[in-house]
């Protein structure tokens, strides 16, 4: 059982910008803790005290969102970097520089993170959104233009639509209404 948990943890950790999110989270916590520092240590007080509490909380939120919503990692990492830079003014020099540096490094790691090659190659098929003529379902690779499903049907992928068309036994393929308004991929190849 522990090996299975370790395998799940490793798979979860590698499917998102884990270390970037962790550094952003630690930077936000450190900046937030220094806002609560004893009064002789506090360097900034006044109008910015509200921002001194708000900015580290949003940085912590960005760190958590980097973990739990990795598809938006670019946006969250840029927000975290900008807020860490603004914490220099509002939160005791960015948590006495330590929180600022942790947040900048974490935001940079999250911004630079990309999914592994296995995840990037796996096709994502959402059958509910794809208009399908016929009831056959088949996964589609991004680089495919036409994929044979069986002897009588082919899956045709054309820019914004996916169609399953009948091609066997002398039947004509099913036409899409928008196909008449724009040239098909075959016409593009023939130069028409």
N, C-alpha and C positions, 0 to 999 in steps of 0.2 A: 503493500500500500504506500509506503513512503516514496518508493521509486516512481509510482504513478503521479503522486502529488508533485514531486520534483520535476517530472517531465511536463506536467501541465503548467507549473510555474514558469519553467524555462520557455515554453511555447508562448505563454501570455506575455512574458517580459520581452521576448524578441519580436513580437508583433506590433510594437509601439515604441515611441521614443522614450524608453524607460529612464535611462540615465539623465537625459535632458529634463524630463519632468521631475525627477528626484532633486536635481540641483536647483531648479526653479522653485520647487516646494520648500527646500531647505533655506534658500535665499529669502523667500517671502517670510518664513517663520522667523528667521534671524532678524530681519528688518522690523517685523512686528514686535519682537521681544525687546529690541533696543528702544522702541518708542515708549515702552513701559519702564525704561531705566530710571534710577533715582534722579531727583531733580538736579543735583550738582553735576551729573554726567550729561544731562540733556543739553544739546547745542541749539536746537531750533524749537521755539514755542510760539504760540500766537495763532494767526489766521490759518497757518498751514497745519495745525494740530489735527484737524479733521482729515485732511489729506494724508497726514502721517499714519492714521489708522486705516483709511480706505485703500490706499495704494498697496500696502503689504497684503491686505485681504484679497485684493484682485490678483496679485501675483500668486498667492497660494491657490486661488481658484484656477488660474491658468496652468499651474503645475498639475493639479488634479485633472483638468480637462485634457492636458497632453496625454495623460494615461488612459482616460476613459473615452476619449473621442479623438483618436489619432489621425483621423482623416482631415481634420482641420488644424493640423500641427503647425502649418506655416503662419496662419493668423494668430494662434495662441502664442507662438514663440515670439513673433514680432511685438505683440502687445506686452508680453513679459519683458522683453528687452527695453522697450520704451518706458515702461513703468519703473523698471530697475534704474534706468538713467535718471528718471525724474525723482526717484527716492533720494538722490544725492542732496536735493534741495529741501525735501519735505520730511525726511525721516533720519535725522542724525547722521548725515553724510552717508546715506545708503546703508544703514546698519553698521556704522563704523567701518565702511568699505568692504567688510567681509560679505555681508548679504548682497551688496551690489555686485561683487565679483562672482558669487555663486549664481545669482540670477542671470548675469550676462553669459557665463559659461553654459549654464543650462539652456538658456534660450538659443544660444548658438548651436549647441548639440541637437536640440529638437528641430531647429530650422534645417540643419544639414542631414538629418536622419531620412533614410528612404526604406521602404519595405524590402524584405529579402527577395532574391530572385524567384524563389518558389512562389511567394505570395503574388508577385507582380505578373507571373506567367499564368496563374490560375484564372480562367475566365469566370466572370461573374455574370450569371444569367438570371434575369428577373422576368419570368414568364408572364407575370401579371401585367407588365407595362408594354410588352412587345406585341404589336398587332399580328396575329397569326391566322392565316386562312388554312383551315384544316385543324385537326386535333393533335397532330404529331408535335412533339417537343424534342429539341436536341440542343446541346450546348454549342456555342459558337465561339471560335477564336477570333480575335480582333482582326487578324490579317486575312481572314477568309472572305471571299466574295460569294462563293457558292459552295455548298457542302451537300453531298448526296446523303439523304436520310435512308432511303431504301430504293428498290427498283422503280417505284412509281412516283416518288416525291423527291424534291430537292429543296434545301433551305437556302434562300437567296438573301444576302445581306447587301443593302444599298443605302449608304450614308445614314439616313434617319429612320429606316424601317427594316423590319425583318419579316419575311413572308415565307410560308411553306406552300409551294406550288406543285400541282400535278403535272408530271412530264411524261408519264408512261402510258402505254396502251392507246396511242393515237389521240389522246386528249390534249387540248391546247392549254398552255399555262394560264393560271389565274392572273388577270391584270389588275393592277392597283389604279385607282382613279387619278392619283397625282402623277402617274407615269406618263400620261399623255401631255402634260404641261412642261415637262423637262426631259432632256435627252437621257437615255439609259446609259449604263456603263459600257455596254457593247457599242453604242453609237459613238461614245467618246473614243473608244479604241479604234474604230473605223475612220475617225476624223470627220464625222458628220456634225 
